[in-house]
């Protein structure tokens, strides 16, 4: 498998980050996926995927200033990088090619 291959959940996570824009951090990403896909997402699965996508260069992350409301902890925000957007485009095009001419039932 190539490093350029995106699994289904990786695509979903990248799309959630893209949809959320500047508000892309753990809780909203998880809610976006659960709302739009109707599937439960564990924190562990989400963060391991976010870390893997960052290692591939598809995402970048940064920590906001700690806040009292979070018990002095920082939020980790994510941003889709241009190479991540390109990877999503390739995945979309691949699925469109595969579905072209296919009829269900």
C-alpha positions as CSV (number, residue, x, y, z in Angstrom):
1,X,0.0,0.0,0.0
2,X,1.3,3.4,-0.9
3,X,1.7,6.3,1.6
4,X,-0.6,8.2,-0.8
5,X,-3.4,5.7,-0.2
6,X,-6.2,7.1,1.9
7,X,-8.4,4.6,3.8
8,X,-12.1,5.3,4.3
9,X,-11.8,6.6,7.8
10,X,-8.8,8.8,6.8
11,X,-10.9,10.4,4.1
12,X,-13.8,11.0,6.5
13,X,-11.4,12.6,9.0
14,X,-9.9,14.9,6.3
15,X,-13.3,15.9,5.1
16,X,-14.4,16.7,8.7
17,X,-11.3,18.9,9.2
18,X,-12.0,20.6,5.8
19,X,-15.7,21.2,6.7
20,X,-14.8,22.6,10.2
21,X,-12.1,25.0,9.0
22,X,-10.7,27.0,11.9
23,X,-12.8,25.1,14.5
24,X,-11.2,21.7,13.7
25,X,-10.1,20.1,17.0
26,X,-11.0,16.8,18.6
27,X,-14.5,17.2,19.9
28,X,-16.0,19.0,16.9
29,X,-14.2,16.6,14.4
30,X,-15.7,13.7,16.3
31,X,-19.2,15.2,16.3
32,X,-19.0,16.1,12.6
33,X,-18.2,12.5,11.8
34,X,-20.9,11.1,14.0
35,X,-23.5,13.5,12.7
36,X,-22.8,13.1,9.0
37,X,-21.8,9.4,8.9
38,X,-23.9,8.0,11.7
39,X,-21.0,6.1,13.1
40,X,-19.5,6.3,16.6
41,X,-15.9,7.3,16.8
42,X,-13.6,6.6,19.7
43,X,-11.1,9.2,20.9
44,X,-8.3,6.7,20.4
45,X,-9.3,5.9,16.8
46,X,-9.7,9.6,16.0
47,X,-6.4,10.8,17.4
48,X,-4.4,7.9,16.0
49,X,-5.8,8.7,12.6
50,X,-5.1,12.5,13.0
51,X,-1.5,11.7,14.0
52,X,-1.1,9.3,11.0
53,X,-2.5,12.0,8.6
54,X,-0.1,14.6,10.1
55,X,2.8,12.2,9.7
56,X,1.9,11.8,6.0
57,X,1.9,15.6,5.7
58,X,-1.8,15.9,5.0
59,X,-2.6,17.8,8.2
60,X,-0.8,20.2,10.4
61,X,-1.6,20.9,14.1
62,X,-0.9,23.4,16.7
63,X,-1.9,24.0,20.3
64,X,-4.0,27.0,21.4
65,X,-3.2,28.8,24.7
66,X,-4.4,26.9,27.8
67,X,-7.7,28.0,29.2
68,X,-9.1,27.8,32.7
69,X,-12.3,26.2,31.4
70,X,-10.2,23.3,30.1
71,X,-8.4,22.9,33.4
72,X,-5.3,24.6,32.1
73,X,-5.0,22.3,29.1
74,X,-4.5,23.4,25.5
75,X,-6.7,22.5,22.5
76,X,-5.0,20.9,19.6
77,X,-6.3,22.3,16.3
78,X,-5.8,20.8,12.9
79,X,-5.6,22.3,9.4
80,X,-5.8,20.5,6.1
81,X,-2.6,21.1,4.1
82,X,-2.6,21.5,0.3
83,X,-1.1,18.0,-0.1
84,X,-4.0,16.7,2.0
85,X,-6.5,18.4,-0.3
86,X,-4.8,16.9,-3.3
87,X,-5.0,13.5,-1.7
88,X,-8.7,13.9,-1.1
89,X,-9.2,15.0,-4.7
90,X,-7.3,11.9,-5.9
91,X,-9.5,9.6,-3.7
92,X,-12.7,11.3,-4.9
93,X,-11.6,10.9,-8.6
94,X,-10.7,7.2,-8.0
95,X,-14.1,6.4,-6.6
96,X,-15.9,8.3,-9.3
97,X,-14.0,6.2,-11.9
98,X,-14.9,3.0,-10.1
99,X,-18.6,4.0,-9.8
100,X,-18.9,5.2,-13.4
101,X,-21.3,2.9,-15.3
102,X,-22.1,0.8,-12.2
103,X,-25.8,0.3,-11.5
104,X,-27.1,-1.0,-8.2
105,X,-30.0,-3.4,-8.7
